[in-house]
């Protein structure tokens, strides 16, 4: 199985930021232009860009979508976008305007049946974002923790047609402490689908471990922004190992 690097661009107020463990009060700004950041990543060899509309996740509606469409249409990169996608209109808005894949997060918990109907219609152009805290799914920008286990929800949605999951362990996100490989593999084995790991990647060794575990890819954010390694180095590493 190929292993894909997804450099992350989290947007808030039109800027590139990182939040510590999803905490909106613990924000670091890394750039003033999501487009220029994405261009840098594409120039370094990335085929995909992972974008998150943090304002949208909090407000429940699209906020930074103009940057997403610019990246999707002007750079030739595949884009997956999450944050603020609450309606079928939101899904079609992105998919009809150059975006490759949309990520559904909170709604997968709060309205599972609706998301199942979207999976039946849009198939692999929808990824399910499972953000977990102690194994339970967190929603609404990680502000609320549900009573639903990530693995159980993953299996239910895989049976309904989900092909791709993005698993984030909130405890590791932004901490550069290493990914929760065990939890990612558990979800991949339970669903039998592609799982992209998110959160905690801090070294090339982390990328090697994830690739060797058989998961589909890794979203990398803070490690790139703080200079642990470049997108170019990450892409070359997973291509060679």
N, C-alpha and C positions, 0 to 999 in steps of 0.2 A: 504493500500500500504506500502511495506517495504521502509525503508529509509536507504540509503547507505552513509557511510563516505568515501570520496576519499582523502586520504592524498596526497599532491602535492609535486612533485619533479621537479623543474624547473632547467634545465641544461644549463650552459654556460661555455665553456672552460673546460668541463669535471667535473665541480664542481656543487654543489647544491647551488643555489642562489635564492634570491627574488628580484624582481624589484618593486619599488614604482610606482604604477599606470602605469605600463608597460614602464617606462622610463629607457632605457638602461644605462643612466648615473647615475642612483640612484640604485645601486646594493649593496646588502649585501650578503656575502658568508657565508653559514651556514654549509658547509661540503665539504670535498674533494672527497667523494665517493658516487655517486648516488646509487650504489649497496648496500653499507652498510647502507645507510639511508633507503632504501626500506626494507632491512632485518629487521631493527628495527621496522618499521611500521607493517610488517607482523607478527613479533613476538608479537606485542601488539594487534593483533587480526584483522587487516585490511584484507579484502578479495580482495580489489581493490587498485591499485596504479595509480594515475593520473600523467603522465609524460609529460613535455613540453620541446621540443628542441628549446630553445631561439635562438641559433645560426642558426638553421635551419629556424626558422620563419623569421629571418632577411635576410638570404642568399637565401632562396627559394629552399633549397635542404637539404637532410639528413646530419647531422653533428655528433650528439651524439647518433646515433642509436645503437652502440655496447653496450651501457649501458642499453638501453631499452630491447634489446634481452636477455641480461644477467639476468635482473630482471624477464622477462616473462618466461624464460626457467629454471632458477636455483632456484627460490624461490616458485614456485607454486602459485603465485599471478596472478589475472587477471589484465592486464595492458591496459590502454587506453592512446594513445600517440597523441600529436598534435605538430605542428611546422615543417615546411619544407616539408609537404606532398603536392606535386603539380601534381603528375602524377599517372596513374593507376599502373604503375610499383612500385611506392612508397607504394601504398595501398597493393598490393600483396606481396611486400617484407615483410611488417610487419605481415599481416594476415597469411602468409604461414610460418612464423617463430615464432609462439607462442603468438603473441599479440592478445588480445581479440577484441579490438576495436580501430579504428583510428578516429581522429577528423579532420574534414575539416572546415577550417575557412575562410580565405580570398577568396578562390576560389568560395565559395558559393555566393559571391557577384560579383566577376569579371567574372565568367563563370558558371552562375547558371544552364544552360542547361547541361553542362558537368557533374556537380555534380548530377543532376537529373538522368542521365544515370548510374552513379555509384550507386546511391541509388537503382535503379531498379535491379542492378546486385548483390550488396553486402548486401542490406537490413539493418538489425539492427546492423551490424558490423561497420557501419559508424555512428558517432555522428556528429551533426552539431554544431560547436562552434560559438555562436553569442556574440561577444564582443561589447558592446554598450556604446556610449558616448551621453548623453542627448537623449537616445532613438534611435539613429542612429548607424548603424553597423560600427565599426572601423576595419581596415584591416592592413595586412603587419606589424605584431608586434605592432599594435596600433598606427602606425606612421600616417596613413591616415584615415580620417573619410569619409564614403560614404554618398550618398544621399538616402540610403535605410533604412527604419525603420525596426528595429529588428523584431517586431511582424509581419509585412507584409511579410518579407522574411521567417519567421518561418512558417507561414500558407502556403505559396507557396510550401515550401519544405516538409512540413507534407503531403500535398496533393500528393506529388511525392514519398512518401514512407519513409520519415525520421521518426524514432521512438524515437530518443533520441536527446535532445538539451542540450547544456551547455551554460548557460547564465552568462556572466560576465559584471557587471557594473564597467567600468573603474574608475569611480569616487571613488568607495569604495575599489578597489583592493589594498591590502597591507596597508590599512589605519586603520584596526581594528576598524572601525566605525560602524559596523553592516551591514548586507546584505540589498540590495534593495529588500525586500520581495514583495512589491507591483509589481515591474516590473517582477519578476520571476513568480509570480502567474498569471499575465496578459498574459505572454507568454504560460504558461501551459494551461490556460483556452481557449486561442485563438486557440492553435494547437490541444488540446486534447491528447498530447503526454507527455512522461516523460521528465521533465526538471530538470537538475542538477544545483544548484545555485553555483556560484563562485564569490568570492570577498567580503571582509568585515567581515567575520565570526570572532568574537572575544571572544565569551563566550558560555557556555552551553545553556544559554537562547536563543541565536541566533539559535542554532541547534534545540531547542524545537519549536521555532516559525516557522522555515522552515518545520519541520516535520508536525506540526499541520496545516500548510497551504496546505498540500497535494502534495508538490513537491517530486521528486524521491530521492534526495540526495543533499549533499553539498561537494564541494571541499574545503579543509582546508589547508592553508599553513602557513602564518606568525604566527597565533595563536599557532600552534604547535611548531614552531621553536623558538618562544620567551617564551615558557613555560606557556602560558595562561591555557592550558590543554594538556593532552597527547592523543595520538590516542586511547589508551586503555580506557581512561575516556570517550572520545567522543563516541566510539563504545558502551560502556556500557550504556551511557546516552540515546542514540536513541533506544537501544534495550528495555529499561525499560519504556520509556515515551509513 
